[in-house]
Amino acid sequence: MIHFFQTNIGRLRILGLLEGISLLILIFIAVPLKYIFDNPSGTKILGPVHGALFLLFIFNALSVGVEQNWKFKTTTWKVLLACIIPFGTFYIDHKILSKIKTENT
């Protein structure tokens, strides 16, 4: 797992995993706790964490897109869209990111 952090694509894949998990926890656990049980503590904690992971994913996706010479109309927009759809980052990792060859793998 440590070798993932050595490449930009590896960091993007890790960020995608973390961002996807944080989105699912936020949507399916923290938000219902807030609105059904009147307990906003989950959203107060996880909201900023998810926001930071979301921004890191966006910035890293753009960086990897430039590094990999992605065409915006064919690849970049799909990767960027994935982070706002539940399970999207897992799908995009499987379909696009896991297939990218790097010099350190």
Backbone as a printed PyTorch tensor [residue, N CA C, xyz], in Angstrom:
tensor([[[  0.8260,  -1.1970,   0.0000],
         [  0.0000,   0.0000,   0.0000],
         [  0.8680,   1.2570,   0.0000]],

        [[  2.0400,   1.1960,   0.5920],
         [  2.8990,   2.3780,   0.6620],
         [  3.3170,   2.8330,  -0.7290]],

        [[  3.5010,   1.9200,  -1.6670],
         [  3.9130,   2.3220,  -3.0100],
         [  2.8610,   3.1830,  -3.7060]],

        [[  1.6040,   3.1080,  -3.2740],
         [  0.5570,   3.9640,  -3.8470],
         [  0.8730,   5.4390,  -3.6480]],

        [[  1.4580,   5.7810,  -2.5100],
         [  1.7400,   7.1820,  -2.1990],
         [  2.9170,   7.7430,  -2.9930]],

        [[  3.6290,   6.8950,  -3.7120],
         [  4.8170,   7.3350,  -4.4400],
         [  4.5050,   7.9090,  -5.8160]],

        [[  3.2820,   7.7420,  -6.3010],
         [  2.9090,   8.2770,  -7.6160],
         [  1.6630,   9.1440,  -7.4810]],

        [[  1.5010,  10.0600,  -8.4180],
         [  0.3080,  10.9090,  -8.4160],
         [ -0.9560,  10.0990,  -8.6200]],

        [[ -0.9020,   9.1080,  -9.4870],
         [ -2.0800,   8.2830,  -9.7250],
         [ -2.4110,   7.4480,  -8.4900]],

        [[ -1.3990,   6.9850,  -7.7890],
         [ -1.6200,   6.2400,  -6.5500],
         [ -2.2720,   7.0980,  -5.4880]],

        [[ -1.7860,   8.3380,  -5.3550],
         [ -2.3930,   9.2640,  -4.3890],
         [ -3.8390,   9.5760,  -4.7730]],

        [[ -4.0930,   9.7290,  -6.0640],
         [ -5.4560,  10.0000,  -6.5170],
         [ -6.3700,   8.8240,  -6.2090]],

        [[ -5.8850,   7.6230,  -6.3880],
         [ -6.6980,   6.4290,  -6.0920],
         [ -7.0120,   6.3340,  -4.5990]],

        [[ -6.0250,   6.6150,  -3.7560],
         [ -6.2540,   6.6050,  -2.3060],
         [ -7.2440,   7.6990,  -1.9290]],

        [[ -7.0610,   8.8940,  -2.4700],
         [ -7.9940,   9.9860,  -2.1940],
         [ -9.4010,   9.6450,  -2.6660]],

        [[ -9.5100,   8.9910,  -3.8100],
         [-10.8190,   8.5770,  -4.3060],
         [-11.5040,   7.6100,  -3.3630]],

        [[-10.7410,   6.6670,  -2.8420],
         [-11.2820,   5.7080,  -1.8810],
         [-11.7630,   6.4280,  -0.6170]],

        [[-10.9140,   7.2840,  -0.0640],
         [-11.2680,   8.0050,   1.1590],
         [-12.4330,   8.9660,   0.9360]],

        [[-12.4230,   9.6700,  -0.1960],
         [-13.4950,  10.6090,  -0.5020],
         [-14.8140,   9.8600,  -0.7010]],

        [[-14.7570,   8.7340,  -1.3880],
         [-15.9640,   7.9360,  -1.6070],
         [-16.5450,   7.3930,  -0.3200]],

        [[-15.6910,   6.8950,   0.5570],
         [-16.1580,   6.3870,   1.8530],
         [-16.7420,   7.5170,   2.6890]],

        [[-16.0720,   8.6690,   2.7030],
         [-16.5820,   9.7890,   3.5100],
         [-17.9320,  10.2820,   2.9780]],

        [[-18.1210,  10.2770,   1.6590],
         [-19.4060,  10.6860,   1.0840],
         [-20.5100,   9.7170,   1.4840]],

        [[-20.2230,   8.4270,   1.4160],
         [-21.2310,   7.4330,   1.7900],
         [-21.6020,   7.5290,   3.2680]],

        [[-20.6120,   7.7040,   4.1250],
         [-20.8940,   7.8430,   5.5620],
         [-21.6910,   9.1120,   5.8140]],

        [[-21.3280,  10.1790,   5.1380],
         [-22.0450,  11.4490,   5.2980],
         [-23.5000,  11.3030,   4.8650]],

        [[-23.7310,  10.7390,   3.6760],
         [-25.0890,  10.6310,   3.1360],
         [-25.9480,   9.6230,   3.8940]],

        [[-25.3880,   8.4680,   4.1790],
         [-26.2050,   7.3910,   4.7300],
         [-26.2010,   7.2790,   6.2540]],

        [[-25.2900,   7.9640,   6.9260],
         [-25.2580,   7.8930,   8.3870],
         [-25.4070,   9.2770,   9.0170]],

        [[-24.4960,  10.1940,   8.6870],
         [-24.4700,  11.4880,   9.3710],
         [-25.6940,  12.3530,   9.0690]],

        [[-26.1100,  12.4170,   7.8100],
         [-27.2760,  13.2500,   7.4670],
         [-28.5650,  12.6900,   8.0650]],

        [[-28.8220,  11.3770,   7.9730],
         [-30.0210,  10.8630,   8.6600],
         [-29.9920,  11.0910,  10.1800]],

        [[-28.8030,  10.9480,  10.7850],
         [-28.7090,  11.2370,  12.2240],
         [-29.0860,  12.6820,  12.5190]],

        [[-28.6740,  13.5810,  11.6520],
         [-28.9620,  14.9980,  11.8560],
         [-30.4500,  15.2930,  11.7160]],

        [[-31.0680,  14.8030,  10.6560],
         [-32.4460,  15.1880,  10.3720],
         [-33.5030,  14.2830,  10.9770]],

        [[-33.2000,  13.0370,  11.2070],
         [-34.1850,  12.1310,  11.8050],
         [-34.0850,  12.1350,  13.3240]],

        [[-32.8620,  12.1230,  13.8390],
         [-32.6570,  12.0300,  15.2800],
         [-32.1910,  13.3390,  15.9150]],

        [[-32.1760,  14.4020,  15.1280],
         [-31.7890,  15.7330,  15.6140],
         [-30.4220,  15.7090,  16.3040]],

        [[-29.4690,  15.0030,  15.6690],
         [-28.1200,  14.8930,  16.2060],
         [-27.1210,  15.3320,  15.1260]],

        [[-26.7200,  16.6110,  15.1300],
         [-25.8500,  17.1170,  14.0680],
         [-24.3530,  16.8480,  14.2670]],

        [[-23.9810,  16.1100,  15.2920],
         [-22.5550,  15.9250,  15.5720],
         [-21.8170,  15.2280,  14.4250]],

        [[-22.4650,  14.2710,  13.7600],
         [-21.8160,  13.5650,  12.6530],
         [-21.5070,  14.4810,  11.4900]],

        [[-22.4530,  15.3380,  11.1460],
         [-22.2220,  16.2490,  10.0210],
         [-21.2280,  17.3440,  10.3880]],

        [[-21.2090,  17.7390,  11.6490],
         [-20.2490,  18.7640,  12.0780],
         [-18.8170,  18.2570,  11.9900]],

        [[-18.6330,  16.9800,  12.2530],
         [-17.2910,  16.3930,  12.2050],
         [-16.9440,  15.9510,  10.7910]],

        [[-17.8260,  15.1820,  10.1860],
         [-17.5150,  14.5820,   8.8900],
         [-17.6530,  15.5570,   7.7280]],

        [[-18.4960,  16.5530,   7.8530],
         [-18.6800,  17.5220,   6.7730],
         [-17.3820,  18.1770,   6.3380]],

        [[-16.6370,  18.7800,   7.2580],
         [-15.3580,  19.3950,   6.8790],
         [-14.3130,  18.3770,   6.3930]],

        [[-14.3190,  17.1810,   6.9770],
         [-13.3730,  16.1480,   6.5390],
         [-13.6790,  15.7620,   5.0910]],

        [[-14.9490,  15.5260,   4.8180],
         [-15.3410,  15.1820,   3.4470],
         [-15.0290,  16.3420,   2.4890]],

        [[-15.2910,  17.5560,   2.9230],
         [-15.0010,  18.7240,   2.0850],
         [-13.5300,  18.8160,   1.7230]],

        [[-12.6650,  18.5720,   2.6870],
         [-11.2190,  18.6040,   2.4260],
         [-10.8120,  17.4880,   1.4660]],

        [[-11.3450,  16.2800,   1.6820],
         [-11.0350,  15.1650,   0.7830],
         [-11.5590,  15.4300,  -0.6240]],

        [[-12.7400,  16.0320,  -0.7160],
         [-13.3310,  16.3890,  -2.0050],
         [-12.4130,  17.3470,  -2.7650]],

        [[-11.9660,  18.4010,  -2.0960],
         [-11.0820,  19.3720,  -2.7410],
         [ -9.7450,  18.7480,  -3.1300]],

        [[ -9.1830,  17.9350,  -2.2500],
         [ -7.9260,  17.2550,  -2.5790],
         [ -8.0940,  16.3450,  -3.7960]],

        [[ -9.2330,  15.6500,  -3.8630],
         [ -9.4900,  14.7820,  -5.0060],
         [ -9.5710,  15.6020,  -6.2900]],

        [[-10.3010,  16.7170,  -6.2610],
         [-10.4470,  17.5750,  -7.4420],
         [ -9.0730,  18.0650,  -7.9180]],

        [[ -8.2980,  18.6400,  -7.0030],
         [ -6.9810,  19.1720,  -7.3700],
         [ -6.0570,  18.0780,  -7.8990]],

        [[ -6.0720,  16.9240,  -7.2480],
         [ -5.2150,  15.8230,  -7.7030],
         [ -5.6980,  15.2390,  -9.0210]],

        [[ -6.9990,  15.1880,  -9.2290],
         [ -7.5240,  14.6940, -10.5070],
         [ -7.0850,  15.6050, -11.6500]],

        [[ -7.1490,  16.9090, -11.4320],
         [ -6.6990,  17.8440, -12.4610],
         [ -5.1980,  17.6990, -12.7090]],

        [[ -4.4290,  17.5190, -11.6430],
         [ -2.9810,  17.3380, -11.7720],
         [ -2.6450,  16.0660, -12.5540]],

        [[ -3.3110,  14.9670, -12.2130],
         [ -3.0770,  13.7090, -12.9150],
         [ -3.5480,  13.8350, -14.3620]],

        [[ -4.6580,  14.5260, -14.5800],
         [ -5.1470,  14.7300, -15.9400],
         [ -4.1310,  15.4320, -16.8180]],

        [[ -3.4820,  16.4390, -16.2680],
         [ -2.4380,  17.1510, -17.0200],
         [ -1.2380,  16.2350, -17.2260]],

        [[ -0.8290,  15.5410, -16.1730],
         [  0.3280,  14.6380, -16.2530],
         [  0.1050,  13.5170, -17.2700]],

        [[ -1.1090,  12.9800, -17.3050],
         [ -1.4240,  11.8500, -18.1900],
         [ -1.9280,  12.2870, -19.5670]],

        [[ -2.0020,  13.6030, -19.7850],
         [ -2.5110,  14.1560, -21.0450],
         [ -3.9320,  13.6880, -21.3620]],

        [[ -4.7830,  13.6720, -20.3220],
         [ -6.1760,  13.2970, -20.5350],
         [ -6.8730,  14.3550, -21.3790]],

        [[ -7.7630,  13.9360, -22.2330],
         [ -8.6490,  14.8480, -22.9520],
         [ -9.8250,  15.1360, -22.0180]],

        [[-10.1490,  16.4170, -21.8310],
         [-11.2190,  16.7670, -20.8920],
         [-12.5400,  16.1240, -21.3070]],

        [[-12.8430,  16.1440, -22.5940],
         [-14.1320,  15.6360, -23.0790],
         [-14.2700,  14.1190, -22.9820]],

        [[-13.1540,  13.4080, -22.8520],
         [-13.2540,  11.9490, -22.8090],
         [-12.9370,  11.3380, -21.4440]],

        [[-12.0800,  11.9740, -20.6560],
         [-11.6730,  11.3490, -19.3910],
         [-11.8280,  12.2580, -18.1840]],

        [[-11.2840,  13.4470, -18.2390],
         [-11.2240,  14.3140, -17.0590],
         [-12.6040,  14.5730, -16.4650]],

        [[-13.5850,  14.8720, -17.2760],
         [-14.9120,  15.1870, -16.7500],
         [-15.5130,  13.9890, -16.0320]],

        [[-15.2180,  12.7770, -16.4990],
         [-15.7390,  11.5730, -15.8390],
         [-15.1450,  11.4200, -14.4450]],

        [[-13.8530,  11.6520, -14.3480],
         [-13.1790,  11.5270, -13.0510],
         [-13.6870,  12.5990, -12.0860]],

        [[-13.8510,  13.8200, -12.5860],
         [-14.3480,  14.9040, -11.7310],
         [-15.7930,  14.6640, -11.3040]],

        [[-16.6150,  14.1860, -12.1900],
         [-18.0200,  13.9140, -11.8760],
         [-18.1530,  12.7940, -10.8440]],

        [[-17.2430,  11.8530, -10.8850],
         [-17.3120,  10.6860, -10.0010],
         [-17.3380,  11.0620,  -8.5270]],

        [[-16.6940,  12.1550,  -8.1570],
         [-16.6000,  12.4780,  -6.7350],
         [-17.8730,  13.1090,  -6.1710]],

        [[-18.8590,  13.3930,  -7.0030],
         [-20.1160,  13.9290,  -6.4600],
         [-21.2510,  12.9130,  -6.5260]],

        [[-20.9700,  11.7240,  -7.0480],
         [-21.9740,  10.6720,  -7.1470],
         [-21.6110,   9.5650,  -6.1520]],

        [[-22.5640,   9.1570,  -5.3090],
         [-22.2600,   8.0400,  -4.4020],
         [-21.7760,   6.8200,  -5.1930]],

        [[-20.7270,   6.2080,  -4.7240],
         [-20.0550,   5.0620,  -5.3380],
         [-19.2950,   5.4340,  -6.6170]],

        [[-19.3190,   6.7000,  -7.0180],
         [-18.6810,   7.1390,  -8.2550],
         [-17.1770,   6.9790,  -8.2560]],

        [[-16.5260,   7.2950,  -7.1470],
         [-15.0650,   7.1810,  -7.1120],
         [-14.6180,   5.7240,  -7.1790]],

        [[-15.4330,   4.8130,  -6.6480],
         [-15.0910,   3.3910,  -6.7170],
         [-15.2060,   2.9000,  -8.1660]],

        [[-16.2490,   3.3490,  -8.8490],
         [-16.4730,   2.9710, -10.2420],
         [-15.3490,   3.5090, -11.1310]],

        [[-15.0210,   4.7740, -10.9620],
         [-14.0120,   5.4040, -11.8150],
         [-12.6230,   4.8170, -11.5360]],

        [[-12.3810,   4.4150, -10.2950],
         [-11.1130,   3.7480,  -9.9810],
         [-11.0170,   2.4400, -10.7510]],

        [[-12.1080,   1.6940, -10.7600],
         [-12.1300,   0.4000, -11.4440],
         [-12.0330,   0.5560, -12.9610]],

        [[-12.7460,   1.5140, -13.5200],
         [-12.8260,   1.6640, -14.9760],
         [-11.6510,   2.4350, -15.5900]],

        [[-11.1050,   3.4150, -14.8710],
         [-10.0760,   4.2710, -15.4680],
         [ -8.7650,   4.2350, -14.6890]],

        [[ -8.8080,   4.5840, -13.4110],
         [ -7.5740,   4.8080, -12.6530],
         [ -6.7300,   3.5520, -12.4750]],

        [[ -7.3570,   2.4160, -12.2380],
         [ -6.5920,   1.1850, -12.0120],
         [ -5.8800,   0.7070, -13.2770]],

        [[ -6.2940,   1.1930, -14.4310],
         [ -5.7080,   0.7540, -15.7020],
         [ -4.5420,   1.6340, -16.1690]],

        [[ -4.2980,   2.7160, -15.4620],
         [ -3.2090,   3.6240, -15.8530],
         [ -1.8810,   3.0580, -15.3790]],

        [[ -0.9560,   2.9300, -16.2910],
         [  0.3800,   2.4200, -15.9660],
         [  1.2530,   3.5560, -15.4500]],

        [[  2.0130,   3.2680, -14.4030],
         [  2.9600,   4.2460, -13.8740],
         [  4.3520,   3.6200, -13.8540]],

        [[  5.3250,   4.4740, -13.7980],
         [  6.7100,   3.9910, -13.8280],
         [  7.1270,   3.2770, -12.5540]],

        [[  6.3920,   3.4860, -11.4250],
         [  6.7870,   2.8880, -10.1510],
         [  6.0240,   1.6070,  -9.8180]],

        [[  5.1620,   1.1010, -10.7180],
         [  4.3990,  -0.0940, -10.3860],
         [  5.0170,  -1.3280, -10.9910]]])
